[in-house]
Amino acid sequence: MADCSYKLVSRKYKKENTIININGNLIGEGHICIIAGPCSVETRDQTFEIAEGIAKLGLKFFRGGIFKGRTSPYSFQGVKNDGFEIFQEIKKSLGLTIVSEVTSVSQIPQMINYVDILQIGSRNMQNYELLKDVARTKKPILLKRHFSANIEELLLAAEYILLEGNEKIILCERGIKTFEPMTRNTFDINAIPLLKEITHLPVIADPSHGTGIRSIVNPVGKAAIMAGADGLIVEVHNNPDQALSDGFQSITLQMLSKLLKDTEVICNLLHKKFN
């Protein structure tokens, strides 16, 4: 590797692993987290059914999109501000930590009141003004790799956040575009151990977007944990075939339960703690 242009995210700057504490739940070296929930918040009842199922399985992190940037302007764009009240109820009644994507600087003032981890989606990885503004909130930030970005570009995006004094960054490998047409993306398993080697930041994997195929989310997710990932973010729906977005890659609560059991076995083998 050539001399890197990123500095603060590299192990040359900080040798020990960064561990992020969010509401008493740890993400980082030795602590494996699973973030689960629907691609999109659709209705209160749908969201609560999924959130309750996730909580019953013992998970602490709930993901759900309320602002949805879609390829087609005619696709479902999210419930937008109506989702904040749903998040508030989930936090209050189930005690779950909320993860949601921010797509615009204008959303930040409201998001910080209801969302615990601000997600920067793939398409906004290089939206540098957005990166700087979310960094200044001092909230933990889940930064997804763009499907056409190389690893150095991901780290340089993280550098923008660290330069604002916010070290609470979770990197996410979510698959890249290749010539392979049978999956939505090609999950870059190489990225997991490489990122763990060159950066001190936690690294999680998104096998939902990384594959785009419900039936292989679990095996690819487990492979990512074996490769060194500090956790997974997976799309879960109570009725995937009726989901308003990404139903084809959303697993059921039953499939999530199987993934958790298998992940716990892997964590025991690797001597890691399963949050």
C-alpha positions, 0 to 999 in steps of 0.5 A: 500500500502506498502512503495513505492520504487518510490519517486520523482513521489509520492505525498510524494515528491510533493503534488501539481499537475504537470501541463505541458505547451506545446506551450501554451497548458496545460496538467494536473489538470483541463485541459483536452487535446485530442491527435489525429492522425493516428497510422502510418504516411503513406503518406504526403496526408493521414497525412495532410488530418487527421491533417487538420481535427483534426485542424478544430475540434479545437484540438492542439495535433497531434500524428503520428508514423514514427518509428513503432515497430511491432510484425511481422517483415513483417508488415509496419515499418513506413516511418522513417526519411521521416516523419520528413519533414511531421511533419515540414509542419504540424507544420508550416501550421497548428500549431499543437503540434507533438507527436511521439514515439521514439523507439531507442536512435539513433533516439533522435537527429533528433526527438528533432528537429521536435517532441514536445512530445516524446512518450515512447511506451508500449514495451519500458516502461522498456528500462531504457537507452532509458528512461534516454536519452529521459529525458535528452532532457528536452522534455515532455515525454508521458510514456505508461504503458506496457501491462504486467506491474503493476502500481508500475512498471509504476511509477518506469519507470517514476522515471528514467525520474525524476531522470534525472531532467525532471518532464515533464512526462505524464503517459498513461494507455493503457490497460493490457493483461488479459484472456479476448479474445474479446478485444485487451486489458482490459482497466484498469479504476482503474488505472486512479483514483489510479494514480491520488491519488498517483502521482502528474503527469498528467495521460491520457488514450489510449482507442484505444489500451485499447480496440482494437475495433473502436466502443467502443473507444468513450465510454471507452474514456469518462469513463476515463475522468469521472474517472479523466484522464487529457486527451486522446490519440486516433488513427484517420484515414481518411480511417481506413479500409485501414490503414497500422496499427491498422485500426481496432481500429482507429476512423474516423474524424466524430467519433472524432467530436462526442467524442469531443462534449461528452467530452466537456459536461463532462468537463462542468460537472466536471468544467474542461477546455477542450483544 
